[in-house]
């Protein structure tokens, strides 16, 4: 029997704004950060979870994690996982916390960290990776993971069971593909950050092409002439006729009419989709963009800022998106993600998770594996960004253009203690990078 005794939070921030890693049209200089949760127990096991942010405000999410984790203090792990749907609803049902975030915003970000930490803890006690726990479940057991409140008009438990039962056909062969690390093809965003110069972008595209990547995403949205130049360079490197796929991402910078007109000017580069063309809450706007761009062969993708399964229900049921981009920790952890995977399967929309942030590839490799083996049965691509993996005990890896299926027990986001200490914010003198002279340009910029 394992009992939760408390939680430790860590505010960990990496200074990615210095080299413009992660830069896009909306977020010019983010510091990739983790609001980190460590569930303490009375046993040798701990549960590690995190939520991704880009700097300021990370400490607010850490405070929210403490409030939510207090709701499971003193509970046994067994009691939490025996009825996951009930546990998930218990975590979102504190009426006072709901007032400042009813399944959205800071509270929901914190929920993702806590729920994922429980999954990490459970996986470690079972000596399995998280994806394998779900893969070993029956369809009925998977259905019980989900809180269906607010989504039964789009997906009932009975429909979910039918989807999962249908996916049992061929499941064994898909599981074998996962064991051979052939289940999850990767795509790269590492060359496409908006703050990178043309030479760096070109060199990184060539490097990733040589590594076996066939899908490439570039940020767009600040200047159409510059974007046309950058996309020309990209197509020069990856070609048009070699099966290589280009995607673009505007990170919410446009209004609906702007998105339509801007993308018409990029249509000749044949992007598979435009990601986040407008406000992440605008279902009707995405639908309008999708319908306007359909004659040009350009799809619409969104999801990294989509805050809960209810928003996804609307995007999917309204036919507003061509690609569904779940996020491992903006949603309320594994359970809510599986609800969205099932809705996407019902509406026949492919899952292409958002993974552009510290710890996200470590998380989402499990989720794409779950989708392929247990839910859709269809192979899709998963974003990979090639930085900050060295800070994790079990970093995600790419081999021959595919994710290496994680096999270590847990959810893969356990961060090295030395990394947490070195990049804790504001941190300790003589220990934290944030107390060094190197940090001065960022800290002074915060005061502006």
C-alpha positions in Angstrom: 0.0 0.0 0.0 1.4 3.4 -1.1 0.0 6.5 0.6 0.4 10.1 -0.7 2.0 12.2 2.2 2.5 15.5 0.4 3.8 17.4 -2.6 7.0 19.3 -3.4 6.9 21.9 -6.1 9.8 23.4 -8.1 9.8 26.4 -10.3 12.3 25.5 -13.0 13.1 27.9 -15.9 15.6 27.5 -18.7 16.9 30.7 -20.4 15.9 29.8 -24.0 15.1 33.5 -24.7 18.8 34.1 -25.0 19.1 32.2 -28.3 15.5 32.6 -29.4 14.7 28.9 -29.1 10.9 28.6 -29.1 10.4 32.0 -30.8 7.3 32.6 -32.9 5.1 35.4 -34.1 3.2 35.7 -30.7 6.0 34.7 -28.3 9.2 36.5 -29.3 11.3 35.4 -26.3 10.1 32.7 -23.9 12.1 30.9 -21.2 11.0 27.3 -21.4 9.8 26.4 -17.9 8.4 23.6 -15.8 6.0 24.0 -12.9 7.1 20.8 -11.4 5.3 18.5 -8.9 6.8 15.7 -6.9 4.3 13.5 -5.0 5.8 12.2 -1.8 4.7 8.9 -0.4 5.4 6.6 2.6 7.1 4.2 0.2 10.3 4.3 -1.9 8.3 5.6 -4.8 7.7 9.2 -5.9 5.4 10.6 -8.6 6.8 13.2 -10.9 4.7 15.5 -13.1 5.1 18.9 -14.7 3.3 21.6 -16.6 5.0 23.6 -19.3 5.0 27.4 -19.3 7.4 30.0 -20.9 8.6 31.9 -17.9 6.8 34.6 -15.8 3.8 33.2 -14.0 5.3 29.7 -13.5 5.3 30.4 -9.8 1.5 30.9 -9.9 1.1 27.4 -11.4 3.3 26.0 -8.7 1.1 27.5 -6.0 -2.0 26.0 -7.7 -0.3 22.6 -7.8 0.0 22.7 -4.0 -3.7 23.5 -3.6 -4.8 20.7 -5.8 -2.4 18.1 -4.5 -3.7 18.8 -1.0 -6.9 17.1 -2.1 -5.1 13.8 -2.4 -2.9 14.0 0.6 -3.5 11.0 2.9 -5.1 9.0 0.0 -3.7 5.6 -1.0 -2.5 5.2 -4.6 -4.8 2.2 -4.8 -7.9 4.2 -3.9 -7.0 6.9 -6.5 -6.6 4.5 -9.4 -9.4 2.0 -8.7 -11.9 4.5 -10.1 -9.9 7.1 -12.1 -13.0 8.8 -13.5 -14.2 9.5 -9.9 -10.7 10.7 -8.8 -10.4 13.0 -11.8 -13.8 14.6 -10.9 -12.8 14.9 -7.3 -9.7 16.9 -8.3 -11.7 19.4 -10.4 -14.6 19.7 -7.9 -13.2 22.0 -5.3 -15.9 24.7 -5.6 -13.6 27.5 -4.5 -10.8 26.6 -6.8 -13.3 26.1 -9.7 -14.3 29.7 -9.3 -10.9 30.9 -10.5 -10.5 28.1 -13.1 -13.4 25.8 -13.9 -11.3 23.3 -16.0 -9.2 26.0 -17.6 -6.4 28.4 -17.0 -3.9 28.1 -14.2 -5.9 25.7 -12.2 -6.2 23.3 -15.1 -2.5 23.6 -15.9 -1.8 22.6 -12.3 -4.3 19.7 -12.6 -2.3 18.3 -15.5 0.8 18.3 -13.4 -0.9 16.5 -10.5 -2.8 14.0 -12.5 0.3 13.1 -14.5 2.3 12.8 -11.3 -0.2 10.2 -10.1 0.2 8.3 -13.4 4.0 8.4 -13.0 3.7 7.1 -9.5 1.3 4.3 -10.5 3.5 3.3 -13.4 6.6 3.1 -11.2 4.8 0.8 -8.7 3.7 -1.4 -11.6 7.2 -1.3 -13.2 5.7 -0.2 -16.5 5.8 2.9 -18.8 2.5 4.8 -18.8 1.6 3.9 -22.3 1.9 0.2 -21.5 -0.5 0.5 -18.5 -3.2 1.7 -21.0 -2.2 -0.8 -23.7 -2.7 -3.6 -21.2 -6.2 -2.5 -20.2 -9.4 -3.8 -21.6 -11.7 -1.4 -23.5 -14.0 -1.3 -20.5 -11.1 -0.4 -18.2 -10.1 2.4 -20.5 -13.6 3.8 -20.5 -13.5 4.0 -16.7 -10.6 6.4 -16.9 -12.8 9.2 -18.2 -15.1 11.7 -16.7 -17.8 12.0 -19.4 -19.4 15.1 -17.8 -20.1 17.8 -20.5 -19.2 15.6 -23.5 -21.9 12.9 -23.8 -23.6 14.9 -26.5 -20.5 14.2 -28.6 -19.3 10.9 -27.1 -21.1 8.5 -24.8 -19.4 5.8 -22.7 -21.1 3.3 -25.0 -19.6 4.9 -28.1 -16.2 5.1 -26.5 -16.4 1.4 -25.7 -17.4 0.6 -29.3 -14.4 2.6 -30.6 -12.0 0.8 -28.3 -13.4 -2.6 -29.0 -13.1 -2.0 -32.7 -9.4 -1.1 -32.1 -8.8 -4.5 -30.6 -8.6 -5.8 -34.1 -4.9 -5.6 -35.1 -3.9 -4.3 -31.6 -1.3 -7.1 -31.2 0.6 -6.2 -34.4 0.5 -2.5 -33.5 1.9 -3.3 -30.0 4.7 -5.2 -31.7 5.5 -2.1 -33.8 5.7 -0.1 -30.6 8.1 -2.6 -29.1 10.2 -2.2 -32.2 10.1 1.6 -32.0 8.2 1.9 -35.3 4.9 3.2 -34.0 5.4 7.0 -33.8 7.0 8.9 -36.7 8.5 12.2 -35.7 8.4 15.6 -37.2 10.7 18.5 -36.4 10.1 22.1 -35.4 13.8 22.6 -34.4 14.7 24.4 -37.6 11.7 26.6 -37.8 11.8 29.1 -34.9 11.1 32.6 -36.1 14.1 34.1 -34.4 16.6 31.9 -36.2 18.5 33.3 -39.1 18.3 31.9 -42.6 21.7 30.2 -42.5 20.9 28.5 -39.2 17.5 27.4 -40.4 18.9 26.0 -43.7 21.6 24.1 -41.8 19.2 22.6 -39.3 16.7 21.6 -42.1 19.5 19.7 -43.9 20.7 18.1 -40.7 17.2 16.8 -39.8 16.5 15.7 -43.3 19.7 13.6 -43.2 18.4 12.1 -39.9 15.4 10.7 -41.6 12.7 13.3 -40.9 10.1 13.7 -43.6 7.8 16.3 -41.9 9.0 19.9 -41.1 7.2 22.8 -39.4 8.1 26.5 -39.6 6.8 29.4 -37.6 5.1 32.1 -39.7 3.1 35.3 -39.1 5.3 38.3 -38.6 5.9 39.4 -42.2 4.6 37.7 -45.3 7.6 38.6 -47.5 10.0 37.2 -44.9 7.9 34.1 -44.6 7.8 33.6 -48.3 11.6 33.8 -48.3 11.9 31.3 -45.4 9.4 28.8 -47.0 11.3 29.1 -50.3 14.5 28.1 -48.5 12.7 25.3 -46.8 11.3 23.9 -50.0 14.7 24.3 -51.7 16.1 22.0 -49.0 13.4 19.4 -48.6 11.9 19.6 -52.1 8.4 19.3 -53.4 8.4 15.8 -54.9 10.2 13.6 -52.4 7.3 12.9 -50.0 8.5 15.6 -47.6 5.8 17.5 -45.9 5.8 21.1 -44.8 3.6 22.6 -42.0 3.3 26.2 -40.7 2.3 27.6 -37.4 1.1 31.2 -36.7 0.6 30.8 -32.9 -2.7 32.8 -32.8 -1.3 36.0 -34.3 -4.0 36.7 -36.9 -7.7 37.7 -37.0 -9.8 35.3 -39.1 -9.7 37.5 -42.3 -6.0 38.1 -41.9 -5.4 34.3 -41.5 -7.2 33.6 -44.8 -5.5 36.3 -46.8 -2.0 35.6 -45.4 -2.2 31.9 -46.0 -3.4 32.4 -49.6 0.0 34.1 -50.2 1.8 31.0 -48.8 -0.3 28.4 -50.7 2.3 27.8 -53.4 4.6 26.2 -50.8 1.9 23.5 -50.3 1.7 23.4 -46.5 -0.2 20.5 -45.1 -1.8 22.7 -42.4 -1.7 26.1 -40.8 -1.5 25.7 -37.0 -3.3 28.1 -34.7 -4.3 30.6 -37.3 -6.3 32.7 -34.9 -7.6 32.8 -31.3 -7.4 29.3 -29.7 -10.9 29.8 -28.3 -12.5 30.7 -31.7 -14.3 27.6 -32.9 -16.3 29.5 -35.6 -13.1 31.3 -36.7 -11.2 28.1 -37.2 -14.1 26.7 -39.2 -14.2 29.8 -41.4 -10.5 29.6 -42.0 -10.7 25.9 -42.8 -13.5 26.4 -45.3 -11.7 29.3 -47.0 -8.4 27.4 -47.3 -9.9 24.0 -48.4 -9.7 24.9 -52.1 -6.0 25.6 -51.7 -5.3 22.2 -50.1 -4.4 23.7 -46.8 -5.8 22.1 -43.6 -6.3 23.7 -40.2 -4.8 22.5 -36.9 -5.1 23.6 -33.3 -5.0 22.3 -29.8 -1.9 23.4 -27.9 -3.8 26.1 -26.1 -7.2 24.3 -26.1 -7.9 24.1 -22.4 -10.2 21.2 -21.9 -12.2 18.4 -23.5 -15.3 20.6 -23.9 -13.4 23.0 -26.2 -12.1 20.0 -28.2 -15.7 18.7 -28.4 -16.8 21.9 -30.1 -13.8 22.0 -32.5 -14.4 18.4 -33.6 -18.2 18.3 -33.7 -18.3 21.6 -35.6 -15.9 20.4 -38.3 -13.5 23.3 -37.5 -10.2 21.5 -37.7 -8.4 18.9 -39.9 -5.8 18.0 -37.3 -6.3 17.7 -33.5 -3.3 18.8 -31.4 -3.7 17.6 -27.9 -1.3 18.9 -25.2 -0.1 16.6 -22.5 -0.4 19.1 -19.6 -2.7 21.9 -20.7 -5.4 19.3 -20.6 -6.0 17.7 -17.3 -3.5 14.9 -17.7 -3.7 11.4 -19.2 -7.4 10.9 -18.5 -8.7 14.0 -20.2 -6.3 13.4 -23.2 -7.8 9.9 -23.7 -11.3 11.5 -23.8 -10.1 13.8 -26.6 -8.4 10.9 -28.4 -11.7 9.1 -28.5 -13.7 12.1 -29.7 -11.1 12.6 -32.5 -11.4 9.0 -33.4 -15.2 9.3 -33.6 -15.0 12.3 -35.9 -12.1 10.8 -37.9 -9.6 13.6 -37.2 -6.0 12.6 -36.8 -4.1 13.3 -33.6 -0.8 15.2 -34.0 0.1 16.3 -30.4 1.8 19.6 -29.5 5.3 18.8 -28.2 7.1 22.1 -28.6 8.3 22.6 -25.1 10.5 21.3 -22.3 9.3 17.8 -21.2 6.5 17.7 -23.8 8.1 15.1 -26.1 8.8 13.0 -23.1 5.1 13.1 -22.2 3.5 12.9 -25.7 5.5 9.9 -26.9 3.3 7.9 -24.5 0.1 9.6 -25.7 0.8 9.0 -29.4 1.6 5.4 -28.7 -1.7 5.0 -26.8 -3.6 6.5 -29.6 -2.0 4.2 -32.2 -2.3 1.0 -30.2 -5.6 1.4 -28.4 -7.8 4.1 -29.9 -7.5 5.2 -33.6 -5.2 2.4 -34.8 -3.8 5.0 -37.2 -0.2 6.1 -37.4 0.4 9.8 -37.4 3.3 12.1 -36.7 4.5 13.6 -33.4 6.4 16.9 -33.0 10.0 16.7 -31.7 12.2 19.6 -30.6 15.8 18.8 -30.1 16.7 20.7 -26.9 16.7 20.4 -23.1 16.3 16.6 -23.1 19.6 16.2 -21.3 17.8 17.4 -18.1 15.7 14.2 -17.8 16.5 10.8 -16.5 14.7 9.1 -19.4 14.9 11.6 -22.4 12.9 11.0 -25.5 15.0 9.7 -28.5 14.6 9.6 -32.2 15.9 6.8 -34.4 15.4 6.5 -38.1 12.8 9.2 -38.0 10.7 7.5 -35.3 10.4 8.0 -31.5 12.1 5.2 -29.6 9.3 3.8 -27.6 9.9 4.5 -23.9 10.3 1.4 -21.8 11.4 2.7 -18.4 8.7 2.7 -15.6 6.9 6.0 -15.3 5.9 8.9 -17.5 9.4 9.9 -18.6 9.5 13.5 -17.1 11.5 12.8 -14.0 14.0 15.7 -14.1 17.6 15.3 -12.8 18.0 16.9 -9.3 21.0 18.9 -10.4 19.1 20.4 -13.3 16.3 21.4 -11.0 18.7 23.0 -8.6 20.7 24.8 -11.3 17.7 26.3 -13.1 15.4 26.9 -10.1 13.9 30.3 -10.0 14.7 32.6 -8.3 17.1 30.0 -6.8 19.9 30.0 -4.4 23.1 32.1 -4.6 26.0 30.0 -5.9 23.6 27.3 -7.1 21.0 28.7 -9.5 21.9 30.0 -12.9 19.3 32.8 -12.3 21.6 34.3 -9.6 24.5 34.6 -12.0 25.7 37.5 -14.2 24.6 35.6 -17.3 21.0 36.0 -16.1 21.2 39.8 -15.9 19.9 40.6 -19.4 16.8 38.5 -18.9 16.1 39.8 -15.4 16.6 43.4 -16.4 14.3 42.9 -19.3 11.6 41.7 -16.9 11.5 45.1 -15.2 10.7 46.9 -18.4 
